[in-house]
Amino acid sequence: RIRSMTNDLGRRLKEAPPSTPVAITGLDSVPEAGDQFMVFEDDGKAKTIASHRAMKKRETELKKNQVSLDDLFNQIKEGEIKDLNLIIKADVQGSAEALKSSIEKIHVEGVRVRIIHTGVGAINESDVTLASASNAIIVGFNVRPVANAKAMAEQEKVEIRLHSIIYKVIEEIENALKGMLEPVYEEKVIGQVEVRQIFKVSKVGTIAGCYVMEGKITRDSGVRVIRDGIVIYEGKLDSLKRFKDDAREVSQGYECGLTIKNYNDIKEGDVLEAFVMETVKQ
């Protein structure tokens, strides 16, 4: 509730029309520059709307910040998540220790697992509270969440993964950790093609009549134009045909026609090197 309001001349005001600069007192907290104020005659209505907006803001922040195994790769691209925090709950102490020991042996360069709590028994509200505060995932082994904990996890956007086989847990976590790493690509040359004839076609550009000398060329491969041993252009195919039909690939010993995206300076005798980028297993 506003206690006092003064204008730029220091005079106290009872109300302020549009475009009037004022200084006010009575706020419970310091607003940010650019914050907008909504004015209500009824104090109760103002509190209700403020409470609702605060809850919506908290839900949005939780949804944005909470981690899950399914979206770890996206989060690592957008931020800097390098740790996977886990809470382990199991049916008996032996299972909890065995699971903890197996998880701690997982090694994926660049990321790590941090087990912040292990326990025995059903997943409860305390587990969910800890997971929410530490941005962790709860792993349940032969246990289930109690009703209140399940509802709370849904509200707090805490992920609970339930398993009954240890190797399945390890497999899932390893996949999540590998997904946290940026993929590494390696180039693989798949073929060489000789340009034997050139056709100039209006609205299409330069069509190269070619012969596949080695390997193959595919519709989605990258190409380098090599002239007298020098790479003069690198790009992507715009089309690949066998006679008049579109082709997905053309192998060694066969002829084809092709166009290169945004490039028309192809000449007879040029060699096209076809290549693809493959993901390196980490």
SVG drawing of the C-alpha trace seen along z (x, -y; Angstrom):
<svg xmlns="http://www.w3.org/2000/svg" viewBox="-11 -22 59 78">
<polyline fill="none" stroke="black" stroke-width="0.4" points="0.0,0.0 1.3,-3.5 2.0,-5.6 3.0,-8.9 3.5,-10.3 5.4,-13.5 6.0,-15.1 9.2,-16.4 8.8,-19.7 8.5,-17.9 4.8,-18.5 2.7,-15.7 0.0,-14.4 -3.2,-12.4 -3.3,-11.2 -1.1,-11.3 -2.5,-11.7 -0.7,-10.2 2.8,-11.3 3.4,-12.6 6.7,-11.7 6.3,-10.8 8.3,-9.4 6.4,-6.9 7.0,-5.2 5.4,-2.1 6.7,0.6 7.7,3.9 10.7,4.4 12.8,2.4 11.5,2.7 13.7,3.0 14.1,0.1 11.3,0.6 8.9,2.5 5.3,1.7 2.8,0.9 -0.9,1.9 -3.2,-0.2 -6.2,1.3 -8.6,-0.3 -9.0,3.0 -6.0,4.1 -7.2,7.8 -7.5,8.0 -3.9,6.5 -2.5,9.2 -4.4,12.0 -3.1,11.0 0.5,10.4 0.5,13.9 -0.8,15.5 1.9,13.8 4.7,14.7 3.5,18.4 3.5,18.3 7.0,16.8 8.3,19.5 6.8,22.2 8.5,20.7 11.8,20.5 11.5,24.1 10.6,25.4 13.5,23.6 16.1,24.6 15.3,28.1 17.3,30.8 16.1,34.0 17.8,36.9 15.8,36.3 16.9,32.6 20.5,32.6 22.0,32.2 19.9,29.1 20.7,27.6 24.5,28.2 24.3,26.3 22.4,23.4 24.3,23.3 27.2,24.8 25.8,28.0 28.8,30.2 27.6,32.1 24.7,34.6 23.4,34.5 21.7,37.7 19.7,38.8 19.5,42.6 16.7,44.3 16.6,48.1 14.6,50.9 17.6,52.1 20.9,50.7 22.8,53.3 21.1,52.2 21.7,48.6 25.4,49.2 25.7,51.4 24.0,48.8 26.2,46.0 29.3,48.0 28.4,48.8 27.5,45.2 30.7,43.8 32.6,46.0 31.1,44.3 33.6,42.1 32.8,39.8 35.5,37.2 34.3,33.6 31.3,34.4 30.7,36.1 28.1,37.7 27.7,36.3 25.7,38.5 24.5,36.0 22.4,38.4 21.6,42.1 18.8,43.6 16.6,46.6 12.8,46.6 10.1,44.9 10.9,41.6 9.5,38.9 9.0,35.1 12.4,34.5 14.0,36.2 12.1,34.0 12.9,30.8 16.6,31.7 16.4,32.5 14.7,29.2 17.3,27.3 20.3,29.0 18.9,29.4 19.1,33.2 17.4,36.2 16.0,38.9 16.8,42.5 14.4,45.0 15.5,48.7 12.7,51.1 10.9,48.2 8.1,45.8 7.3,42.2 4.7,41.6 1.6,39.7 2.6,36.4 6.1,36.7 4.9,37.5 2.6,34.5 5.3,32.3 7.8,33.5 5.3,32.7 4.9,29.2 8.6,28.6 9.5,30.1 11.8,32.7 12.4,35.8 12.1,39.2 13.5,42.3 12.3,45.7 14.2,48.9 14.5,52.5 17.7,53.6 21.0,52.0 22.6,52.2 19.6,50.3 20.3,47.5 23.9,47.4 23.1,47.5 20.6,44.6 23.0,42.4 25.9,43.1 23.8,42.1 22.7,38.9 26.3,38.0 27.4,38.6 24.5,36.5 26.0,33.7 29.1,33.6 29.2,31.6 29.2,34.1 32.6,34.5 32.6,34.9 35.1,36.4 35.3,35.9 35.1,38.9 35.8,38.7 33.4,41.1 34.2,40.5 35.7,38.7 33.8,37.5 35.1,36.1 33.3,33.4 33.1,34.4 30.5,32.0 28.9,28.7 25.3,27.5 24.1,24.0 20.4,23.9 18.5,20.7 16.8,20.5 18.8,23.6 22.4,22.6 25.3,24.9 24.6,28.6 27.7,30.8 27.7,34.1 30.0,36.3 31.5,39.8 32.1,41.3 35.7,42.5 36.0,43.7 33.6,44.6 30.2,42.8 28.5,39.4 25.3,39.0 22.6,36.3 23.4,35.1 27.2,35.2 29.4,32.1 31.6,31.4 34.9,29.7 35.7,28.5 39.3,29.3 41.0,27.7 44.6,28.5 45.1,29.9 43.7,26.8 40.5,26.6 38.6,23.6 35.2,24.1 33.4,26.1 29.7,26.5 26.6,28.7 24.8,30.4 21.7,28.7 20.6,31.7 21.8,35.2 20.3,37.1 20.7,40.3 19.4,39.4 16.2,37.5 15.5,39.1 16.5,37.8 19.1,40.1 20.0,40.6 23.5,41.8 25.5,42.7 28.3,45.3 31.7,45.8 31.5,46.5 28.3,44.7 27.5,41.3 25.3,38.6 24.3,35.0 24.5,32.6 24.3,28.9 26.1,27.3 24.2,24.9 25.1,21.3 28.0,22.2 28.1,22.2 31.8,21.8 32.2,25.5 34.5,26.5 35.2,29.6 38.1,31.6 37.3,30.4 37.3,33.1 34.6,33.1 35.5,34.7 32.5,35.9 32.6,36.1 30.3,36.6 30.7,35.6 30.4,38.6 29.9,38.5 32.9,39.8 31.9,42.3 33.1,40.9"/>
</svg>
